[in-house]
Amino acid sequence: MRDINSDSDDAAIVTAVIAMAHSLNVLTIAEGVETDGQLAFLDSLQCGEYQGYYFAKPMPADEFQALLRRNQPEPPAV
């Protein structure tokens, strides 16, 4: 991921892998996303999922559970 915005070969490889995954109906997960530019590039290719320091640094399981709880949508009011 590191050089997809500055190295045309890296960008071409990522583009080809995502296109191949789409043609096979396979979900793509980009690992190592660290910048807005990388995310925008992957989003433009309709990459399925993303992970990396852009979203969060590695953390202990209890901190991750707390993060998930904080980011869950509120249930609809009845």
N, C-alpha and C positions, 0 to 999 in steps of 0.2 A: 504494500500500500504506500510505503513511504514516498516513492517517486512518481506516482501516477499522474501528478500534475506537472511534472517537469521532464519526464523521460517518456518519449513517444513509444518506445518498445514496451515499457512497463504498462502504459495505458492500453496498448494494443492487446497485450496478453490478458489483462483484466477484462477488457471488452469482449474478447473471444470466449473466455471462460464463462462469463455471464450469459452471453448469447447461446452458447452450447447448453448451459443449464436450462435456459428458457425453452429451447427446442426439445429438451428431454423432460420438461415439466418437473424439474428438480429445483427445490428451494436453494437459493444462494445465501451464504452467510459470509460477509466480509469481515475478516479479523484484522486488527491492527489499525483501525480508523482513529486518527489523531487530530485531524484538522477539518475546518469548515470546507476547504477546497476538496479534500478527499471525499467527504460526505456528499457534497454537491455532485461530484463526478459520478459516484456510485449511484446516487439517487437518479441522475439523468439516464442511467442504464437500467433503471428499475431493479436494482439489486434488492433481494428479499429482506435481508436482515443485516444488522451491523453490530460490531462490538469493538471495543478498544478504549484507550485512555480518553478519547473525546467525550465519552459518556461517563466513565468512572475508572478510577485506578483500582487495582486489585485490593480486596478488603476481606477481613474475616467474615465468616458465615453469619454471625449475629448482626454485624453492621449491614450486610447485604439484605438480610430479612427486614431490618428496620427501613432500609431504603425502599424496598418493594412495598412495604405497608404504607409509607408516606406517599408513594406515587400511584396508589390504587385509586380509581375513580370512586366517588361517593355513590352508594346505591341510590336508585331513584326514590324520591319521596312517594309514599303511598297515601 
